[in-house]
Amino acid sequence: MLGRIVEVSNDKRHLSVYRGFMLVHSTGEDRQEVGRVPLDDIAALIANAHGLSYTNNLLVALAERGAPFVLCAANHNVVGMLWPMDGHHQQAHRFEAQIACKAPLRKQLWATIVKAKLLNQAAVLQAMGATPAPVQALAMQVRSGDPDNLEAQGARKYWGLLMGPLFRRDQQADGANALLNYGYTVLRAATARAVVAAGLHPSLGLHHSHDNNAMRLVDDLMEPFRPVIDLMVWKMQFLGPCVVNADTKRTLVQCLYQDLASDAGRTPVLVAVQKLATSLAQVLLGERKALDLPVPGVPLPKAIGPDD
């Protein structure tokens, strides 16, 4: 069974743990239980409310299960994340492999990730009826380390073709930008869990290198999967107002359970992210030569729900 991404967005909520369940209570003098979720079913917990309270026992129980606890700001972006110290029986060995990784290999791996992202962006453009050729052409030109910054060049072409010439990707804006923020937050949480489960350290990145970013490897590995969120947000524009609410959040979370094509058949996004992280660990240890990425393309029609 695939883990659930669980979000709590009501300010008047208190979270605790009891006999393997996360209990959700209303706050105030007359506290009542409003729900419970099995802890073993949680892939990540997203706290998207400022008045939320929770017990230390809950955070410990989540960490023991490798489930990140994600804190969001008002713009639905991640501002903090708690992840477990122990994630894999070979964790120390894999940390050492990350530290020992030489620049040529890091650059080669980053080029593979950039190419995969560009090809998936092109697939999204094709799916929504725009021409994918400008982005596809850039994907074929990516060199080791992406010294020409084709990722950024592709983004400029891609957003204009996908959302229209007036659209600007702005993390502080409302509407489609806010939906993208939330979708990426969900994807980042899932990727963080995959990185920890693979025995890798999230701060030791391949390309992202900002000193204030403790999740550099997470931000590296989530790149090829961003277009899954982009396509869903593009579709949501035609279904109703572009606002972050319970319904749109639920829709964006479901992106993680959509199928991608792979050499082994259908692979849910959540599983594909885990395979990528695991394959990176194997490449760093010399156990395989290439990253395990899905076949470039958009999600397949049949989606898998979190309880399937």
C-alpha positions as a Markdown table, in Angstrom:
| # | Residue | x | y | z |
|---|---|---|---|---|
| 1 | Met | 0.0 | 0.0 | 0.0 |
| 2 | Leu | 1.3 | 3.5 | -0.8 |
| 3 | Gly | 1.6 | 5.9 | 2.0 |
| 4 | Arg | -0.7 | 8.9 | 2.4 |
| 5 | Ile | 0.3 | 12.5 | 2.3 |
| 6 | Val | -1.7 | 13.9 | 5.2 |
| 7 | Glu | -2.3 | 17.7 | 5.5 |
| 8 | Val | -3.8 | 19.6 | 8.4 |
| 9 | Ser | -4.9 | 23.1 | 7.5 |
| 10 | Asn | -7.4 | 24.0 | 10.3 |
| 11 | Asp | -6.0 | 26.4 | 12.9 |
| 12 | Lys | -8.2 | 24.9 | 15.6 |
| 13 | Arg | -6.7 | 21.5 | 15.6 |
| 14 | His | -4.5 | 19.6 | 18.1 |
| 15 | Leu | -2.6 | 16.4 | 17.0 |
| 16 | Ser | -1.6 | 13.6 | 19.3 |
| 17 | Val | -0.7 | 9.9 | 19.0 |
| 18 | Tyr | -2.4 | 6.9 | 20.6 |
| 19 | Arg | -1.8 | 3.2 | 20.0 |
| 20 | Gly | -0.5 | 3.6 | 16.4 |
| 21 | Phe | -2.9 | 6.3 | 15.3 |
| 22 | Met | -2.6 | 10.1 | 14.8 |
| 23 | Leu | -5.6 | 11.6 | 16.6 |
| 24 | Val | -7.0 | 14.9 | 15.4 |
| 25 | His | -8.8 | 16.9 | 18.1 |
| 26 | Ser | -10.6 | 20.2 | 18.0 |
| 27 | Thr | -9.1 | 22.8 | 20.4 |
| 28 | Gly | -10.9 | 24.8 | 23.0 |
| 29 | Glu | -12.6 | 23.9 | 26.3 |
| 30 | Asp | -14.7 | 21.1 | 24.8 |
| 31 | Arg | -12.0 | 19.1 | 22.9 |
| 32 | Gln | -13.5 | 16.5 | 20.6 |
| 33 | Glu | -11.9 | 13.9 | 18.4 |
| 34 | Val | -12.6 | 14.7 | 14.7 |
| 35 | Gly | -10.5 | 12.0 | 13.0 |
| 36 | Arg | -7.7 | 9.5 | 13.2 |
| 37 | Val | -5.1 | 8.2 | 10.7 |
| 38 | Pro | -3.0 | 5.0 | 11.2 |
| 39 | Leu | 0.6 | 6.2 | 11.7 |
| 40 | Asp | 2.0 | 3.5 | 9.4 |
| 41 | Asp | -0.1 | 4.8 | 6.5 |
| 42 | Ile | 1.4 | 8.3 | 6.6 |
| 43 | Ala | 4.1 | 9.1 | 4.0 |
| 44 | Ala | 4.4 | 12.7 | 5.1 |
| 45 | Leu | 2.5 | 15.1 | 7.4 |
| 46 | Ile | 2.0 | 18.7 | 6.1 |
| 47 | Ala | 1.2 | 21.4 | 8.7 |
| 48 | Asn | -0.5 | 24.2 | 6.7 |
| 49 | Ala | -2.0 | 26.2 | 9.6 |
| 50 | His | -0.6 | 28.7 | 12.0 |
| 51 | Gly | -2.7 | 27.9 | 15.1 |
| 52 | Leu | -2.0 | 24.1 | 14.9 |
| 53 | Ser | -0.6 | 22.4 | 18.0 |
| 54 | Tyr | 0.8 | 18.9 | 18.4 |
| 55 | Thr | 2.6 | 16.7 | 20.8 |
| 56 | Asn | 6.3 | 15.7 | 20.9 |
| 57 | Asn | 5.2 | 12.0 | 21.0 |
| 58 | Leu | 3.6 | 12.5 | 17.6 |
| 59 | Leu | 6.8 | 13.9 | 16.1 |
| 60 | Val | 8.8 | 11.1 | 17.5 |
| 61 | Ala | 6.3 | 8.5 | 16.1 |
| 62 | Leu | 6.5 | 10.1 | 12.6 |
| 63 | Ala | 10.3 | 10.2 | 12.7 |
| 64 | Glu | 10.4 | 6.5 | 13.7 |
| 65 | Arg | 8.4 | 5.7 | 10.6 |
| 66 | Gly | 10.5 | 7.9 | 8.3 |
| 67 | Ala | 7.6 | 10.3 | 7.7 |
| 68 | Pro | 8.7 | 13.9 | 7.3 |
| 69 | Phe | 6.8 | 16.6 | 9.2 |
| 70 | Val | 6.5 | 19.7 | 6.9 |
| 71 | Leu | 5.8 | 23.3 | 8.0 |
| 72 | Cys | 4.3 | 25.7 | 5.5 |
| 73 | Ala | 4.2 | 29.5 | 5.4 |
| 74 | Ala | 1.2 | 31.6 | 4.3 |
| 75 | Asn | 2.1 | 31.2 | 0.7 |
| 76 | His | 2.0 | 27.4 | 1.0 |
| 77 | Asn | 5.7 | 27.1 | 0.5 |
| 78 | Val | 7.9 | 24.8 | 2.8 |
| 79 | Val | 9.7 | 26.8 | 5.5 |
| 80 | Gly | 10.8 | 23.9 | 7.6 |
| 81 | Met | 10.9 | 20.1 | 7.7 |
| 82 | Leu | 11.7 | 17.5 | 10.4 |
| 83 | Trp | 13.1 | 14.3 | 9.1 |
| 84 | Pro | 14.5 | 11.2 | 11.0 |
| 85 | Met | 18.1 | 10.6 | 11.9 |
| 86 | Asp | 18.0 | 6.9 | 10.9 |
| 87 | Gly | 16.7 | 6.0 | 7.5 |
| 88 | His | 18.6 | 3.0 | 6.2 |
| 89 | His | 20.8 | 0.3 | 7.5 |
| 90 | Gln | 23.6 | 1.5 | 5.2 |
| 91 | Gln | 23.1 | 5.1 | 5.9 |
| 92 | Ala | 26.6 | 6.0 | 7.1 |
| 93 | His | 28.1 | 4.1 | 4.2 |
| 94 | Arg | 25.9 | 6.0 | 1.7 |
| 95 | Phe | 26.6 | 9.4 | 3.4 |
| 96 | Glu | 30.3 | 8.7 | 2.8 |
| 97 | Ala | 29.6 | 7.9 | -0.8 |
| 98 | Gln | 27.8 | 11.2 | -1.2 |
| 99 | Ile | 30.7 | 13.1 | 0.3 |
| 100 | Ala | 33.2 | 11.3 | -1.8 |
| 101 | Cys | 31.3 | 11.9 | -5.1 |
| 102 | Lys | 33.5 | 13.7 | -7.5 |
| 103 | Ala | 32.4 | 16.7 | -9.6 |
| 104 | Pro | 32.4 | 14.9 | -13.0 |
| 105 | Leu | 29.8 | 12.3 | -11.7 |
| 106 | Arg | 27.7 | 15.0 | -10.0 |
| 107 | Lys | 27.6 | 17.0 | -13.2 |
| 108 | Gln | 26.7 | 13.9 | -15.2 |
| 109 | Leu | 23.9 | 13.0 | -12.9 |
| 110 | Trp | 22.6 | 16.6 | -12.9 |
| 111 | Ala | 22.6 | 16.6 | -16.7 |
| 112 | Thr | 20.4 | 13.4 | -16.7 |
| 113 | Ile | 18.0 | 15.1 | -14.3 |
| 114 | Val | 17.7 | 18.3 | -16.3 |
| 115 | Lys | 17.2 | 16.4 | -19.5 |
| 116 | Ala | 14.4 | 14.3 | -17.9 |
| 117 | Lys | 12.7 | 17.5 | -16.6 |
| 118 | Leu | 12.8 | 19.2 | -20.0 |
| 119 | Leu | 11.5 | 16.1 | -21.8 |
| 120 | Asn | 8.6 | 15.8 | -19.3 |
| 121 | Gln | 7.9 | 19.6 | -19.7 |
| 122 | Ala | 7.7 | 18.9 | -23.5 |
| 123 | Ala | 5.3 | 16.0 | -22.9 |
| 124 | Val | 3.1 | 18.3 | -20.9 |
| 125 | Leu | 3.1 | 20.9 | -23.6 |
| 126 | Gln | 2.2 | 18.3 | -26.2 |
| 127 | Ala | -0.6 | 16.9 | -23.9 |
| 128 | Met | -2.3 | 20.3 | -23.6 |
| 129 | Gly | -2.0 | 21.1 | -27.4 |
| 130 | Ala | 1.0 | 23.4 | -27.5 |
| 131 | Thr | 4.1 | 22.8 | -29.5 |
| 132 | Pro | 6.8 | 20.9 | -27.5 |
| 133 | Ala | 9.6 | 21.4 | -30.1 |
| 134 | Pro | 11.3 | 24.4 | -28.4 |
| 135 | Val | 11.7 | 22.6 | -25.1 |
| 136 | Gln | 12.5 | 19.2 | -26.7 |
| 137 | Ala | 15.3 | 20.8 | -28.7 |
| 138 | Leu | 16.9 | 22.1 | -25.5 |
| 139 | Ala | 16.7 | 18.7 | -23.9 |
| 140 | Met | 18.8 | 17.3 | -26.6 |
| 141 | Gln | 21.5 | 19.9 | -26.0 |
| 142 | Val | 22.0 | 19.4 | -22.3 |
| 143 | Arg | 25.7 | 18.8 | -21.4 |
| 144 | Ser | 27.4 | 17.6 | -18.3 |
| 145 | Gly | 26.6 | 20.0 | -15.4 |
| 146 | Asp | 24.2 | 22.0 | -17.7 |
| 147 | Pro | 26.8 | 24.8 | -18.1 |
| 148 | Asp | 24.5 | 26.6 | -20.5 |
| 149 | Asn | 21.7 | 26.7 | -17.9 |
| 150 | Leu | 19.3 | 25.1 | -20.4 |
| 151 | Glu | 17.0 | 24.3 | -17.4 |
| 152 | Ala | 16.4 | 28.0 | -17.0 |
| 153 | Gln | 16.1 | 28.6 | -20.7 |
| 154 | Gly | 13.5 | 25.8 | -20.9 |
| 155 | Ala | 11.6 | 27.3 | -18.0 |
| 156 | Arg | 11.2 | 30.6 | -19.8 |
| 157 | Lys | 9.9 | 28.9 | -22.9 |
| 158 | Tyr | 7.8 | 26.4 | -21.0 |
| 159 | Trp | 5.8 | 28.7 | -18.8 |
| 160 | Gly | 4.9 | 31.0 | -21.6 |
| 161 | Leu | 3.7 | 28.1 | -23.7 |
| 162 | Leu | 1.9 | 26.4 | -20.9 |
| 163 | Met | 0.2 | 29.3 | -19.0 |
| 164 | Gly | 0.3 | 32.1 | -21.6 |
| 165 | Pro | 2.7 | 35.0 | -22.4 |
| 166 | Leu | 1.5 | 37.1 | -19.4 |
| 167 | Phe | 2.2 | 34.4 | -16.8 |
| 168 | Arg | 5.1 | 34.8 | -14.4 |
| 169 | Arg | 6.2 | 32.2 | -11.9 |
| 170 | Asp | 6.0 | 34.1 | -8.7 |
| 171 | Gln | 6.1 | 32.2 | -5.4 |
| 172 | Gln | 4.4 | 35.1 | -3.6 |
| 173 | Ala | 1.5 | 35.4 | -6.0 |
| 174 | Asp | -2.0 | 33.9 | -5.7 |
| 175 | Gly | -4.0 | 31.9 | -8.2 |
| 176 | Ala | -2.1 | 29.3 | -10.3 |
| 177 | Asn | 1.1 | 30.3 | -8.6 |
| 178 | Ala | -0.3 | 29.4 | -5.1 |
| 179 | Leu | -1.5 | 26.1 | -6.5 |
| 180 | Leu | 1.9 | 25.4 | -7.9 |
| 181 | Asn | 3.5 | 26.2 | -4.5 |
| 182 | Tyr | 1.2 | 23.8 | -2.7 |
| 183 | Gly | 1.7 | 21.0 | -5.3 |
| 184 | Tyr | 5.5 | 21.4 | -5.1 |
| 185 | Thr | 5.3 | 21.3 | -1.3 |
| 186 | Val | 3.5 | 17.9 | -1.5 |
| 187 | Leu | 6.1 | 16.6 | -4.0 |
| 188 | Arg | 9.0 | 17.9 | -1.9 |
| 189 | Ala | 7.7 | 16.1 | 1.2 |
| 190 | Ala | 7.4 | 12.9 | -0.7 |
| 191 | Thr | 10.9 | 13.3 | -2.2 |
| 192 | Ala | 12.3 | 14.0 | 1.3 |
| 193 | Arg | 10.9 | 10.8 | 2.5 |
| 194 | Ala | 12.4 | 8.9 | -0.4 |
| 195 | Val | 15.8 | 10.5 | 0.1 |
| 196 | Val | 15.9 | 9.5 | 3.8 |
| 197 | Ala | 14.6 | 6.0 | 3.1 |
| 198 | Ala | 17.4 | 5.5 | 0.5 |
| 199 | Gly | 20.0 | 6.3 | 3.2 |
| 200 | Leu | 21.0 | 9.6 | 1.6 |
| 201 | His | 21.6 | 12.9 | 3.3 |
| 202 | Pro | 19.2 | 15.6 | 2.0 |
| 203 | Ser | 21.8 | 18.4 | 2.4 |
| 204 | Leu | 24.4 | 16.8 | 0.1 |
| 205 | Gly | 23.1 | 17.9 | -3.3 |
| 206 | Leu | 24.2 | 17.3 | -6.9 |
| 207 | His | 23.5 | 20.8 | -8.1 |
| 208 | His | 21.5 | 22.9 | -5.7 |
| 209 | Ser | 24.0 | 24.6 | -3.4 |
| 210 | His | 22.5 | 27.5 | -1.5 |
| 211 | Asp | 24.0 | 27.7 | 2.0 |
| 212 | Asn | 20.6 | 28.2 | 3.6 |
| 213 | Asn | 19.0 | 25.2 | 1.9 |
| 214 | Ala | 19.1 | 22.0 | 4.0 |
| 215 | Met | 17.2 | 20.1 | 1.4 |
| 216 | Arg | 19.5 | 20.5 | -1.6 |
| 217 | Leu | 19.4 | 16.9 | -2.7 |
| 218 | Val | 15.6 | 16.8 | -2.3 |
| 219 | Asp | 15.3 | 19.8 | -4.6 |
| 220 | Asp | 17.6 | 18.1 | -7.1 |
| 221 | Leu | 15.6 | 14.9 | -7.3 |
| 222 | Met | 12.1 | 16.4 | -7.4 |
| 223 | Glu | 12.9 | 18.3 | -10.6 |
| 224 | Pro | 11.8 | 15.7 | -13.2 |
| 225 | Phe | 8.4 | 15.3 | -11.4 |
| 226 | Arg | 7.4 | 19.0 | -11.2 |
| 227 | Pro | 5.7 | 18.8 | -14.7 |
| 228 | Val | 3.2 | 16.3 | -13.2 |
| 229 | Ile | 2.1 | 19.1 | -10.8 |
| 230 | Asp | 2.2 | 21.7 | -13.6 |
| 231 | Leu | -0.2 | 19.7 | -15.9 |
| 232 | Met | -2.7 | 19.3 | -13.0 |
| 233 | Val | -2.6 | 23.0 | -12.2 |
| 234 | Trp | -3.1 | 23.8 | -15.9 |
| 235 | Lys | -6.2 | 21.6 | -16.0 |
| 236 | Met | -7.5 | 23.0 | -12.7 |
| 237 | Gln | -7.7 | 26.5 | -14.3 |
| 238 | Phe | -10.6 | 25.3 | -16.4 |
| 239 | Leu | -12.5 | 23.5 | -13.5 |
| 240 | Gly | -13.0 | 26.4 | -11.1 |
| 241 | Pro | -11.4 | 29.3 | -9.3 |
| 242 | Cys | -7.6 | 29.0 | -8.9 |
| 243 | Val | -7.6 | 29.0 | -5.1 |
| 244 | Val | -5.9 | 26.8 | -2.5 |
| 245 | Asn | -8.8 | 25.1 | -0.6 |
| 246 | Ala | -9.6 | 21.6 | 0.6 |
| 247 | Asp | -10.7 | 20.4 | -2.8 |
| 248 | Thr | -7.7 | 21.7 | -4.8 |
| 249 | Lys | -5.3 | 20.4 | -2.1 |
| 250 | Arg | -6.9 | 17.0 | -2.4 |
| 251 | Thr | -6.5 | 17.1 | -6.2 |
| 252 | Leu | -2.9 | 18.0 | -6.0 |
| 253 | Val | -2.1 | 15.3 | -3.4 |
| 254 | Gln | -3.6 | 12.8 | -5.8 |
| 255 | Cys | -0.9 | 13.7 | -8.4 |
| 256 | Leu | 1.5 | 11.5 | -6.3 |
| 257 | Tyr | -0.7 | 8.4 | -7.0 |
| 258 | Gln | -0.9 | 8.9 | -10.8 |
| 259 | Asp | 0.9 | 6.4 | -13.0 |
| 260 | Leu | 4.0 | 7.1 | -15.0 |
| 261 | Ala | 5.3 | 4.8 | -17.7 |
| 262 | Ser | 8.5 | 3.0 | -16.9 |
| 263 | Asp | 10.5 | 0.1 | -18.3 |
| 264 | Ala | 8.8 | -2.1 | -15.7 |
| 265 | Gly | 5.3 | -0.9 | -16.6 |
| 266 | Arg | 3.1 | 1.5 | -14.6 |
| 267 | Thr | 4.7 | 3.3 | -11.7 |
| 268 | Pro | 3.0 | 5.7 | -9.4 |
| 269 | Val | 4.8 | 9.0 | -9.0 |
| 270 | Leu | 5.4 | 8.2 | -5.3 |
| 271 | Val | 7.1 | 5.0 | -6.2 |
| 272 | Ala | 9.0 | 6.6 | -9.1 |
| 273 | Val | 10.5 | 9.2 | -6.7 |
| 274 | Gln | 11.6 | 6.4 | -4.4 |
| 275 | Lys | 13.2 | 4.4 | -7.2 |
| 276 | Leu | 15.1 | 7.5 | -8.3 |
| 277 | Ala | 16.5 | 8.1 | -4.8 |
| 278 | Thr | 17.4 | 4.5 | -4.4 |
| 279 | Ser | 19.1 | 4.3 | -7.8 |
| 280 | Leu | 21.2 | 7.4 | -6.9 |
| 281 | Ala | 22.5 | 5.7 | -3.9 |
| 282 | Gln | 23.4 | 2.7 | -6.0 |
| 283 | Val | 25.2 | 4.9 | -8.6 |
| 284 | Leu | 27.2 | 6.6 | -5.9 |
| 285 | Leu | 28.3 | 3.2 | -4.5 |
| 286 | Gly | 29.2 | 1.9 | -8.0 |
| 287 | Glu | 26.4 | -0.7 | -8.0 |
| 288 | Arg | 24.8 | 0.6 | -11.1 |
| 289 | Lys | 25.6 | 3.1 | -13.9 |
| 290 | Ala | 22.4 | 5.1 | -14.5 |
| 291 | Leu | 19.6 | 6.7 | -12.6 |
| 292 | Asp | 16.2 | 5.0 | -12.6 |
| 293 | Leu | 13.8 | 7.5 | -14.1 |
| 294 | Pro | 10.4 | 6.9 | -15.7 |
| 295 | Val | 9.9 | 7.1 | -19.4 |
| 296 | Pro | 9.4 | 10.7 | -20.4 |
| 297 | Gly | 5.7 | 11.5 | -20.6 |
| 298 | Val | 2.6 | 12.7 | -18.7 |
| 299 | Pro | 0.7 | 10.6 | -16.2 |
| 300 | Leu | -1.3 | 7.7 | -17.6 |
| 301 | Pro | -5.1 | 7.9 | -17.5 |
| 302 | Lys | -5.7 | 5.4 | -14.7 |
| 303 | Ala | -4.7 | 6.9 | -11.3 |
| 304 | Ile | -4.0 | 4.9 | -8.2 |
| 305 | Gly | -5.6 | 6.1 | -4.9 |
| 306 | Pro | -3.7 | 6.1 | -1.6 |
| 307 | Asp | -5.7 | 3.1 | -0.4 |
| 308 | Asp | -5.1 | 0.9 | -3.5 |
